[in-house]
Each structure stands twice: as structure tokens, then as C-alpha cells.
Amino acid sequence: MEASSSSGTEVNDGCSTSPVSAKEKLAERMKKLKELHNKRNEARQLNHQEVVEEDKRNKLPSNWEARKRKAEWILNDEKMREEAAEKNEDYDRLKLLNVSAVDAERFERLKKKKNADPGFSDYEQATARQYNRLVRNLKPNMEIYEKQKTELGGAFYGDKNTILHGLHKDSKEGIDRMVEDLEKQIAKRKKFSRRRTHNDDADIDYINERNMKFNKKLERFYGEHTVEIKQNLERGTAI
């Protein structure tokens, strides 16, 4: 009786523990499945974000990274300049203290190469250079731009069928800026003079261009010795 009762107890204990272990295993498997499901969703979201970012990068200009670095450098340079101004320090001098001689020489070569004047090639190139110089210093007023764009509507981007006369009236400030710019151009042109091949006030003692060059050589080497003889010949008092 005791043996049978003990064996029955063992059988009952084994039957009571197996369903519990099966539930635990099932719960553990469901937990792992849920973790895998969450990881898959997370990977899907990260993949979607990466695709969106890559699409944004592809739509940016080819020189976007260089422009971004330049903008960051300009902002940092302005910040350091303001800090130097608050301390009453010469920022340009402080900046040059951190530039080596090798870098300074390289920057100077790049500057000369960048600002090299190609000279006159044709009238088309000269016109393009003049246009770029004129528009380089233009600073558009975006508020006025947006206001005119709203007021004019489709006529703002005039096509061949749009009559522009009367749609826009120049402001007094714009006219003053144009007059000031024209005065600067006139003052700049006065500083330059065109090299003339012939001097209209010089004495003509030659019969052709070859003879003119020969006489100039003679004047350069023997002019100081023959000036009196030349004057006597011109006056007619030579002996």
C-alpha cells in the first residue's frame, strides 16, 4: 500500500510538472518571436529612413558638401571675429599667426591663379565679364520680391505674350542705386587711358612706319648729340 501510494504520488507529480514546463517553453518562444518581430520593424524603419536620406542627398547639388563646409567656415570665422572685436584684438593678425609659411605661399599662388586676368579675347567674353562684375554686388530684397510675385501673379514670370509696360514701377531707392553704380563706372573709366600708336602732337619726320622705327632708334642712341644740328636744320641756319 505504501509502495503503491508512493508510486502514485510520483506519477501525479510528474503529470503536474509537465504542463507547466510546456507553457513556459511556449511563453519563451513567443517572447523570442515578439523580439524578432520588433527587430524586424526597427530594421524596416531604419532602412526607410536611410532610403529617404539617400534620396535627399541625390537631389542636392553636386557641390553641396563643399558649400556646406564653406558656410560653416564663414559662420565660425564671423563668430571668432566678433569675439576678437569684443577683446579689442586684431583678428586678421591673430589669424595670420596660425598660418605657416608653406600654407601662406600656397594660398597666395591659388589667389593669383584664381584672380588672374585673362585679358581681352573677344567681345562676347568681355560682355560676360562685365555682366558678372555688375551683378556680383547685387543684394536682392526678398520681401519686395515676394510682394511683387504675389501682386503680379502669373505675369511675374513674363513670357512672349506678357506686356510688361505698366506692370512694374521702379522705386526711388533702386533708381538711386543705378545712378550711383553708373557714376562709379564713369569714374573708373576715367582712370584708364587707351594706348595710342601715334602721338598727334609729335613732329612727323618719317615717311612710313619702318622709317619711323629707324628714326626712333637713331634718336635713342644719338639724339643728345645731334639735337643742335637738328634744330639748325629746322630753322635753316645750319652752315
C-alpha positions in Angstrom: 0.0 0.0 0.0 2.8 2.4 0.8 4.7 1.5 -2.3 1.6 2.0 -4.4 0.8 5.3 -2.8 4.4 6.5 -3.2 4.5 5.5 -6.8 1.1 7.1 -7.4 2.5 10.3 -5.8 5.5 10.2 -8.2 3.2 9.7 -11.2 0.9 12.6 -10.0 3.9 14.9 -9.5 5.3 14.1 -13.0 1.9 14.8 -14.6 1.6 18.1 -12.7 5.0 19.5 -13.8 5.0 18.7 -17.5 2.1 21.1 -18.5 3.8 23.9 -16.6 7.1 23.4 -18.4 5.3 23.3 -21.8 3.7 26.7 -21.0 7.0 28.2 -20.0 8.6 27.0 -23.2 5.7 28.4 -25.3 5.9 31.7 -23.5 9.6 31.8 -24.0 9.2 31.1 -27.7 6.5 33.7 -28.1 8.8 36.2 -26.3 11.6 35.5 -28.7 9.2 35.7 -31.7 8.0 39.1 -30.4 11.6 40.3 -30.1 12.4 39.2 -33.6 9.2 40.9 -34.8 10.2 44.2 -33.1 13.7 44.0 -34.5 12.3 43.4 -38.0 10.1 46.5 -37.6 13.0 48.5 -36.3 15.2 47.5 -39.2 12.4 48.3 -41.6 12.1 51.8 -40.2 15.8 52.4 -40.2 16.0 51.2 -43.8 13.2 53.5 -44.8 14.9 56.5 -43.1 18.1 55.7 -44.9 16.3 55.5 -48.2 14.7 58.9 -47.6 18.1 60.4 -46.6 19.8 58.9 -49.6 17.1 60.4 -51.9 17.6 63.8 -50.3 21.3 63.6 -50.9 20.8 62.6 -54.5 18.6 65.6 -55.1 21.2 68.0 -53.6 23.7 69.8 -55.9 27.0 68.1 -56.7 28.9 70.7 -54.7 26.6 70.6 -51.7 29.2 69.3 -49.3 31.8 71.9 -50.3 29.2 74.7 -50.0 28.2 73.3 -46.5 31.8 73.3 -45.3 32.3 76.8 -46.7 29.2 78.1 -44.9 30.3 76.5 -41.6 33.7 78.1 -42.0 32.2 81.5 -42.7 30.0 81.3 -39.6 32.9 80.2 -37.5 35.1 82.9 -38.9 32.4 85.6 -38.2 32.0 84.3 -34.6 35.8 84.4 -33.9 35.9 87.9 -35.5 33.2 89.1 -33.1 35.0 87.6 -30.1 38.2 89.3 -31.2 36.4 92.6 -31.6 35.0 92.3 -28.0 38.5 91.8 -26.7 39.8 94.8 -28.8 42.2 92.4 -30.8 43.1 92.5 -34.4 41.5 89.3 -35.8 43.4 89.4 -39.1 46.7 89.5 -37.3 45.7 86.7 -34.9 44.5 84.5 -37.9 47.8 85.0 -39.7 49.8 83.8 -36.6 48.3 80.4 -37.1 49.2 80.1 -40.8 52.5 78.6 -41.7 54.8 80.0 -44.4 54.1 77.0 -46.6 50.3 77.4 -46.4 50.6 81.2 -46.9 52.6 80.7 -50.1 50.1 78.1 -51.3 47.2 80.4 -50.6 48.9 83.2 -52.5 49.5 81.0 -55.5 45.9 80.0 -55.5 44.8 83.6 -55.2 46.9 84.7 -58.1 45.6 81.8 -60.2 42.0 82.5 -59.3 42.2 86.2 -59.9 44.3 86.1 -63.0 43.1 88.5 -65.6 42.7 86.6 -68.9 42.7 89.8 -70.8 40.6 90.6 -73.9 39.7 87.6 -76.0 36.5 88.6 -77.8 33.6 91.0 -77.3 31.3 88.2 -76.1 33.7 87.3 -73.2 34.2 90.9 -72.4 30.5 91.5 -72.1 30.1 88.4 -69.9 32.8 89.5 -67.6 31.3 93.0 -67.4 27.9 91.5 -66.6 29.3 89.3 -63.8 31.1 92.3 -62.3 27.8 94.3 -62.3 25.6 91.5 -60.7 28.2 90.3 -58.2 27.4 93.1 -55.7 23.6 92.9 -56.2 21.7 92.1 -53.0 18.0 91.4 -53.8 15.4 92.3 -51.3 13.4 89.1 -50.8 10.5 90.9 -49.1 9.9 93.1 -52.2 10.5 90.1 -54.4 7.8 88.0 -52.7 5.4 91.0 -52.6 5.7 91.6 -56.4 5.4 87.9 -57.0 2.1 87.9 -55.1 0.7 91.1 -56.7 1.6 90.2 -60.3 0.7 86.5 -60.2 1.4 84.7 -63.5 2.6 87.9 -65.1 5.6 87.9 -62.7 7.3 85.4 -65.0 6.6 87.2 -68.2 6.5 85.3 -71.4 6.3 86.4 -75.1 2.6 87.3 -74.7 3.0 89.4 -71.5 3.0 93.2 -71.7 5.5 94.3 -69.1 4.9 98.1 -69.6 3.0 99.4 -66.6 3.3 96.3 -64.5 6.3 97.4 -62.5 7.3 100.8 -61.3 10.9 101.3 -60.2 11.4 102.6 -56.7 13.4 105.7 -55.9 16.0 103.7 -54.0 16.5 101.4 -57.0 17.0 104.4 -59.3 19.5 106.0 -56.9 21.5 102.7 -56.7 21.6 102.6 -60.5 22.8 106.2 -60.8 25.4 105.6 -58.1 26.6 102.5 -59.9 26.8 104.3 -63.3 28.8 107.2 -61.6 31.2 104.6 -60.3 31.7 103.1 -63.7 32.3 106.5 -65.2 34.8 107.4 -62.5 36.6 104.1 -63.0 36.8 104.6 -66.8 38.4 108.0 -66.3 41.4 106.3 -64.6 42.3 104.3 -67.7 43.6 105.7 -71.0 44.0 103.8 -74.3 47.5 103.4 -75.6 47.8 105.3 -78.8 50.1 104.0 -81.6 50.7 107.6 -82.9 51.2 110.8 -81.0 49.3 113.5 -82.9 51.4 116.3 -81.3 54.7 114.8 -82.1 56.8 116.0 -85.1 56.4 113.9 -88.2 60.0 113.2 -89.5 59.3 109.9 -91.2 57.7 108.7 -94.5 56.5 105.3 -93.4 56.3 103.0 -90.3 59.6 101.4 -91.0 61.3 104.8 -91.3 59.6 105.9 -88.0 61.1 103.0 -86.1 64.5 103.7 -87.6 64.3 107.3 -86.6 63.3 106.4 -83.1 66.4 104.2 -82.8 68.6 107.0 -84.0 67.0 109.4 -81.6 67.5 107.0 -78.7 71.3 106.5 -79.3 72.3 109.8 -80.9 69.6 112.2 -80.0 71.5 114.1 -77.3 74.5 114.6 -79.7 72.5 115.8 -82.7 69.8 117.9 -81.1 71.6 121.2 -82.0 72.2 120.1 -85.6 68.6 119.1 -86.0 67.4 122.5 -84.7 69.7 124.4 -87.1 68.4 122.3 -90.0 64.8 123.0 -89.0 65.5 126.8 -88.6 67.6 126.9 -91.8 70.6 128.3 -90.0 72.9 125.3 -90.5 76.3 126.1 -92.0 
